[in-house]
Amino acid sequence: MPPKDYNAKDIRILEGLDAVRTRPGMYIGTTGVRGLHHILWEIVDNAMDEAANGFASTINVEIHADGSVSVEDDGRGIPVDLHPETGVSGVEVVFTQLHAGGKFDNDTYTHSGGLHGVGASVTNALSEWLTVEVYKHKTTYRMEFEAKTVDGKLKGGVPKYQLFDTGIKADKQGTMVRFKPDKTIFETVVFSLDTIAKRLKELAFLNRGIRIILTDHRLQQNPRREYFYEGGLSDFVQYLNETRSAAHAEPIYLKGSRDDIYLEIALQYTDAYTENVFSYVNNIPTTEGGTHETGFKIALTKVMNDYARKCGMLKDKDANLLGDDYREGLTAVLSVKMQNIQFEGQTKTKLGNPEAKTAVDGIIEDELAKFFESGPKAKATLDIILKKAILAAKVREAARKEKEITRAKNQIDSFNLVGKLSSCSGKKPENNELFIVEGDSAGGTAKQARNRSFQAILPLRGKPLNAEKKRIDQVLANEEIRTIISALGAGIGDDFTLDDLNYHKVIILSDADQDGAHIRAILLTFFFRYMKPLIHEGHVYIGLPPLYKIAKKDAVEYVYDDAALEDARKRFGRASTIQRYKGLGEMSAEQLWATTMNPAERTLVRVSIEDAAEAEKLVSVLMGDAVDLRKAYIIENADFNKEDAFREIAK
């Protein structure tokens, strides 16, 4: 455990703040909605690091009516004494020096999510203003920063004054940071309650016993939410499995440490046909996995095969089952806390430390074996898992044969695609677009409207299978699904590879009605379950055809929702005519091109996954068999256009 004291001498500086406003994408990935929330996560991560290292127990996040947001913790408080190298306060160093913080050695934090030390300073640099209050030594310290012109150049994070003791008595300790994002930097400065709530809930699950309070002052009713989970990861797994039938009542919970790497994991098997493993390092989601996930999967497969032979379910003549067999229907949350993390890039999505693989492998192998030997209840759970895996192996073999058939069919375009896919002439996949269009009528219009050099059209002649409710062999037997697989050319499941993708934009184009929404949901579920990299790498889009055409004399305008229609009515005045498009088939080829397919004019919604665990839960709620949960979600979220947290607008 690091020392209780936290002073300015503990802050190391690697380089000064430079060019953050000029090239914000280098530090936060994007200036879109994800980047906006990224600068909040950096401040939240700092508060969570205090909590995860045992120095704080409560974090308050508030979204204010003026567009600002604040994060307060009851930790040790940012150092307020003078830094020995710079001669200014620790607060000023943290918020004005790019690579500065208490996280570059192992003395101040045993582990931290804010690894790179750029968080506080980048948030400051990209804000109109930022205020810090530190509650320490029974008093309140305060410092403010702002964006202002200095020597003819607009700079961010400029101190308005030095840190000072306000003289206001503080009967608490900790840090409060409040900032307002700069609207000249970001495409939007409106924080999403939904996005923030999901991330804070996730953090509360990952850190048992930490209380996180979220208040949205923009709301007139029920502005406050509180997240607190005594069960930690076990509660998390049960939450994720609410929509499924659990194969065993209680999640298996394991923990251990090796070589300064601390591991917690909870896992539970269900009646689902896919695996869902969610991993975190120091509270940061590693959506692309990494060495810690690899270690877990190796250990799980080895232990289960050993027990399968020990129990006699696998004979000497039988081959070992594969890891996929033991992970079918598995929901697992893996959390690693460690030092000196090697993430791939500032976005922190994949762990690269080789020592994590060795440590996690060893911990899981030891602790899982101990669990299965712990008593009759554990033995019964083991029996359930082994029987499920053996059945999965049989299904896998059937699916392998079906894949071979599908591959053979894919090689003969005449079977699947002639008469269905209207391909484009372009030979560069990075420039090509595939429109998956609802119905033959709309497909015919889209074929007439398209630019044949880079746009291909694949009409759907019926609803594809709901992949959430079927095994992979059943999914592969569906003709509409096979047609999509053939058109994309990149395989499916473990065989899927973006290197073979024929179209780098896959655009779902369906009617703006209930059936159209259902088709979008079915297709997105299929991509999410069996072609997840397609979504992760930003290749899936939703086309937005207009709902109305309003015209008056020679003036024509297309509008996409009822609110925009009312605005257009006011501008056009009386004697205007309004046409309501009930479906894509009602539009002419010229109208469809002008409004929905022309890259210069159209609006596309890029489908992305910000929170993998919450996305998994949402897919299972909307597309699974839990009717009551689905009804409850729909009632609560009837206006599906109110949040843009998981969407990016693109041409």
N, C-alpha and C positions, 0 to 999 in steps of 0.2 A: 504494500500500500504506500503511495507517495506521501510525503510529509503533509501535515495539515496546513502549514503556512504556505501561502501563495503570494509571492512578491515580484516586483518588477525584474529582479535579477534572474527570475526563472523564465523570462520571455527572451527567446532567441530570435534574431533578425537575420534573414538570408538575403533580402534585397528590398529596395524601395518600391513604392507603388508607382507604376508607370503604364500608360497606354490602356488602362482598363476601359475607359470611356471610348477610346478610339476603336478598340477591338474587343468588345464585351463577349463576343462569341467564344473567344479563346478561353474565357474563364467560367462562363455559365452555359456554354453550348448553343444557346439561342436567345434572341431578344423577344421571342414569342411568349406564350402563356407559360410554357415550361420554365423558361429563363426567369420569368417574374417570380415563380414560386421557388426557384432554385435559391435566390438571394434570401428568401425567408428560411429555407431549410438550413442554410449555413449558420444562421443565428440560432435556430432551434437545435441544431447539432451541438453547438457550443454549450447550450443549457443542458442537453442530454448527457454530454460528456461529464459534466459536474455530477449529475444524478447517477450515471452508470459507474462512476468511480467512488460513489458513496458519500458525496459531499452535499447532495441536494435530494429532496424528497418530493417537491412540488414544482410544476412548471405551469405558468399562466400564459396563454396566447390570446391576444385580443385583436379583432379586426375593427378598426375605428371608422366612424361615419365620414371622416375627412379623407379616407383612402389610405391612411397609414395603418401599420400593424405593429404590435409590440409583443415582446417575449420577455418574461420575467421568471427568474429562478431563485431559489433560496439557498444557493451554493455559497462558496467562499467570497465571491465578488472579485471582479477583475482588479489586479493590483493597481493601487493609486499612488504608490511611491515612485520616485524618479528612477528611470532606467539608467543603469551605469554607463552605457555606451552613448545614448542619445541626449541624456540630460532632461528628457521630458517624461511625463507620467506614463505608467504602464498602459493606461486607457488610451492615450494618444498614440502610442506605439502600435497597439493592437488594431486600431481603426485607421491608421494612415500608412502602415508599412505592409507591403504585399505579403511576403513570406515571414510573418512574425507571429509567434505564439508560444504556448507552453507545451507544444506537442512534438517537438523535434528531438527530445530525449525521453527517457523513461522515468524521470524523477518526479515530474509534476502530474502526469496522467499515466496510469498503467496501460490504458488503451483509449483511443479516441476516434470518433467518426470524422471530425474536422481535421483530417490528416495533413492536408497541404498548407494549412495556415493562411489561406487566402480569403476565407469566408467573411470575417467581419470587415476587412478592408475593402473587399470587392462590393459587398452590400452597401457600404458607406459611399464608395466611389460612384455607384449607380443610383443614388438616391437624391431627391431634391433636398432633403435634410434628414439628419439622424441625430437622435438624442440618447445619451447614455446616463443612467443613474446607477451609482454603486452604493450599496448599503453596507457600511463597514465601520468598525470602530465606534459604533453607536451613533453615527451621523450619516448624512446623505451627501455624496459627492456627485457633481454634475458636469457634463461637457456636451457641447453641441457642435455639429458640423453642417456644412451647407455646400451646395453647388454654386460657384460664383466665378466671375471673370477675374483672372489674375494675369497681369501683363498682356492683356488683349486676348487671352485664351481662356475658354470656359473649362474650369476644373471642378471635379467632384470631390467631396469629402474634405473640404477645407475647414479647419477649426475656426469657429466664431470667437472662441476665447479658450484659454487654458482651463484644465480641470480645476475646480475649486470646491471647497467645503461650503455647502450652502448654509450650514448652521442648523439645518432642520434635523431634529432628533430622529433617529431610526431605531425602532425596537425590533428590527429584523436584520438579516444579512442577505446578500445576493446581488444580482445584476438585473437591470431593466434596460432593454434596448428598444427604442421605437423609431421607425423610419418610414418615409414615404417614397416609393419608387419614382424615378424621374420619367415623366411621360414623354420626354424627348428621346429617350433611349428605348423604351419598351413599346411593343405594338399595342399592348393593353396594360393598364395599371389597376385593373379590377381583380381583386383576389377572389378565388373560388372557395366558398365555404366547404363544398363537397370535397374538393381536393385536399384542403388542409385537414378536415375532419378525418379523412381516411388515413392520412399519414400519421396523425397524432394517435389515432386509435391503434395503428400498427406499432408505434413506439411504446405505447402502454402495454401491449401484449408482450413485447420483447423485453420489457424491463419490469418484472413483477414487483408490485409494491410501490411503484412510482405513480403519483397522481398527476394527471395532465388535465387542465381545465381550458376549454376553448369558449370564448365569448365573441359573438358577432353583433356589434352594436348597430349594424344596419338593419337588423330584424326587429320588428315590433313585438313579436311573440316568440317565446322560447329561444332567447338568444344564447343560452348557456348550455354547454355539454361538458360532461365529465367522464374521463376514462381512467379506470383503475382495475387491475386484474391481479388478484392474489395468486391465481393459478398459472399466470405467465403463458408459456408456450403451449401447455396443455389446454388452457382456455382458448388459445389462438386456433389450435387444430380443431377443437370441437366447434368453434364458430365457423370455420371454413367448411366443415362437414355437416352443417345444419340441414342442407338440402338432400343429404344422402343417408342411406341406412348403414350404420356402422357395423362392421363384422365382429367387433369386440367393444364392450361398453366403455372402458377407460383407455385413453391414449397411453402408449408406452412412453415414459419420460426417463431420459438418461442424462447424466452430466458427468463431467470429469475434466481433468487438466493434465497436460503433458508438455514439457519444455516451454513453459510460460504461455501456452495456448489453452484457453478455457473454452469448453464446449458445453452447450445445452442443446438437446433435441427432443422433440415430441413427435410421435408418429402413430397413425391410426389407419387401419384398413377399412374400406367401404365397399359397396356394391358397384362402384364406378369401374369403367374399363380403361381409364387413363391414369397416369401417375401425376402427382402434383407435389413437387419438392420445391420449397421456398427457402432460400439461404440468405444469411445476413452476416456481415462482418462489422463489428463495432456499431451495430444498429443500422448500417448502410445496406440497402437491398442489393444483392449481387444477382441481378436478373439474368446475367449470362453465365452464372455458375462460377466455376473455377476449381482450384485444387482442393478446397474443403469439401465441395460436393463430390468430387471424384473419390476422395478418401472415404466418405460415407457410403457411396455406392459399392465400392470394392469390399468394404468390411461387411455390409449387409449381405451381399451375395455369398461371400465366403462362409459367414456364420450360418446362414440359412441352408446352404448346401451341406455343411457339416452335420447339422441337425437332421436334415432330410435323410441322410445315410444312417445316422445314429438311430433314428426312429424306424428305419426300414422302408420309408416311402420311396427312396431311391436305392436300387440294387447295385451290386458291383458292376453288372453289365450296362447299367444305365449311364448316359452322359449327364453331367451336371446341368442343372437348369440355368438359364441366363438371368442376368440382372433384371432385364425387362419383365421376366416372369414374376420375380419377387417384388417388383414395384407396381404391378397392375393393381389399381384401386387404392394405392398408397397416398395418403396425405401426410407430408412431413414438413416441419419447420425446424431448420438448422440454424443455430446462432453461435457464432465464434467471436471471442474477444481476444485480441492479440496486439502485439507491438510491431512496429516497423513494417507496415502493410505495403505490399506492392500491388496497387490497383492498376488496371489498364486505363489510364487517362483520368482526368479530373472528374469525369462523370461516374467513376467508381462502380462499374457494373460487372467486373470479372476479377476474381482474386488470382494472383499469380504466384504467391509464395509456395515453393515446393515443400517447405517444412510443415505447412498446414495439412497437406495430404497425408503425410506420415503420422502426424499427431492425431488427426481425426480418425484415420484408419485404426490406429491402435486403441484409442479410447472407445470407439464404437464396438470393436471386436471384443474387448474386455467387458464392457458394461452390458452389452446385449446378451452375452453368454451368461453373465451373472443374473440378469433378469429372467431368462428362460429356466434357470435352475432355482428360482426363488420360491416356487411353490406350485400347488395344483392349478391356481388361476392362471399363472404364467404359462404352464404347460398346455392348458386349454387354448390359450391365445396362440401359442406356437402351432398347435394342431390346425387351427383355423387358417393361419397364414400359409402353412405348407400345402394344405388341400387346395387353397385358392390359387397358389402358384402352379401346382401341377395341372389344374384345369386351364390356367392361362397359357401354359406351355402347349397344350393341345390346340387351343384357339390360335396361338401364334403360328403353329405349323400349318393350320388351315389358311391363315392369312398369308403366309409365305407362298403357298400355292396360288392363292388368289392374286397376289402381287405379280407372280410370274405370268399368270394369264393376262393381267392388266398390262404388264410391260409388252407382252407379245402383241396385244391389241393396239397399244400405243404406237408400235412400230409400223402398223398398217393404218395409215390415216383414214383409209376408206371405211374402216369399221366405225370409228368414233366421230370423225370430224367433217368428212365431206358432206355437204348439205347442211352442216351446223355452223362450223367456224368459218367466218369470212376473214381470212388472214390478211396481213398487210404486206407490202412489198419490201419494207425496210429490213435490213439485215443486222442492224445494231440493236440488241435487246434494250440497252439503256435509253434508247429514243422511242421505243415502241410501247403502245398502250393497248390493253385488252379491256373492252367494255363487256361485262357480263350483264345482259339485258333481260328484263322480265318479259317473257312472252314473244311469240312469233311476230305479232303485229308491230310492237315497238322495235323488235329486232330488225324487221324489214325497213322501218323508217330510219333507224340508226345506220344501217348499211348504206342507204342512199345519202345520208348526211355526212358520213365520215370522210376524213382525209385518208385515202387508201395507202398513202406512203408510210404512215406510222400508226394508224388506228385499225385494230381488228375488232370484230363483233362476234360474240358468242351468245345467241339467244337461248334462254332456258324454256323448255317446252312443258315444264311442270316443276313443282317444288322439289328441290333436292332433299335428301334424307337429313333428319336432325341427328347430327353426329354425336350429340350429348347422350342420346339414349340407346346407341347401338355399338356393338363390337366392331373392330376394324374390318373384320371379314365381311360383315353386313354392309358397312360403309362402302367398301370396295365393290360390292355387288350392285350398287346403285348406278344406273346408267348416266344420270346427270352429273354425279360426282366424278365418274370415270372420264366423262367428257372434259370437265374442268382440269383434271389431272393431266390429261393428254395435251390440252391446249397450253398449259403452263410449262410442261416439259421438264419439271424439276423434281419429280418423284413425290413421295408422301412419307410421313412419319420419320423414322430413322434414316430413310434413304433420301429425304428431301435435301437438296442443295441449291443454294441461290446461284451457284456458278452456271447451272443449266437453265436458269429461268429465261423464258422466251420474251417476256414483257415486264419491264421494270415499273410500269404503272398498271395495277389491276383495279379497274374502276367498276364498282357495283352500281348499276343504273336501274332503279325500280320506281314504280309509281309512288306518289306521296299519299298512300292510304294504308289501311291496316294490313292488307295482303302484301303490299310492297315492303312495309316495315318487317313483316314476318320473314320474307325472303332474305332481306338484308341480315336479319338476326341469324338465320340458318346458315348463310354463307360465311358470316363472320365466325360463327361457332366452329364450322368445319376448318377454316383457316387457323383459328386459335388452337384447336385440338391437334391438327395433323400437319400444319405448315406454319408453325408459330414464328419462325424467322422472317416469313413474309410480312408479318405485322411489325415485329421488332425492328426490322430494317426500313420500315416506312414505305412499303410497296403497295399497300392496300388503301384505296380511296373510295369515297362515296360521292357519286354525282348528285348535284342539286338542281333538278329541273324546276322551272317556275310553277307556281300554283295559278297565277293569273296573268292575263294580258290586258292592259288598259290602253285605250286608244282614243284620240280625238283629232279628227282631220288627219294630218300627216304625222302627228306625234304618237309614238308607240313606246310603251314601257312594260317590261316584264317584272313582276314582283313575286317574292318567294314566301311571304307569310301574310297573315291578316293585318298585322300592325303596319307593314309596309304598304299594303293596299289602301288603308285609311289615309296614310300620308299622301299617296299618289292621287287619291280621289280629291283631296283638298287642293292639290296643285293643278289638277286637270279641270276641276270645276264641273259645272253641269254639261250635259250633252256628250259626256264621254261614254264609251262602251266598254264593258268588262266581260272578258271571256274566262271561264273557270276550266282549267285543264283537269279532267278526272283521271287521265292516264297519259302515258307517253305516246300511246298510239293515236291520240287526238291531235298531236302536233305534226306539222308538216316537216319535211326534211330540213328545209331552210330554217324554220324556227328552232328545231332541235339543235342544229349546228350553232346557230347564233347564241343560244341561251345556255347550252349544256355541254357542248363538245368542242367548241372553238377555244383553244388554249389562251387566246388573247382576251377572251371575254368571260369565260366560265368561272365558276367557283367550285372547287372540290374540297371535301373534308378528308384530311389524312387521318387514318385510324392509327392510334398509338396506344401503348400500354405504359402508363406511368407507375401504377401500383399493381404488380403482377398478382399478388395474393388477393387483392380486392377484385381485380378483373376475373380471376378464377371463381371467386364467390358469386359475382354478378352473373357470369355465364351459367353457372349451375342453377342459380335462382330462376333466371328467365327461361332457360331451355330444358331444365330437368323436370322431375315429377312432383316437386314440392309445391302443390297448388296454393296452399295457404300463404307461404312465404312469397310466392310470385304475386298473388293478389295484393298483399300488404305493400310490396315494393311499388307496384303500379299505382296504387292509391296515393302513396307518398310522393311519387315522382311522375305524376300525370303529365307535367309539362316537360317533355324530354329535351326541349331546346334551351332550358334555362341555364345549363352549365356547359361550358366549352372546355372543361379541364383536360379531357382526354382527346381533344381534337385540335388539329391545326388546319387553318384555312390555307389552301394552296391552289395555284393555277394548274 
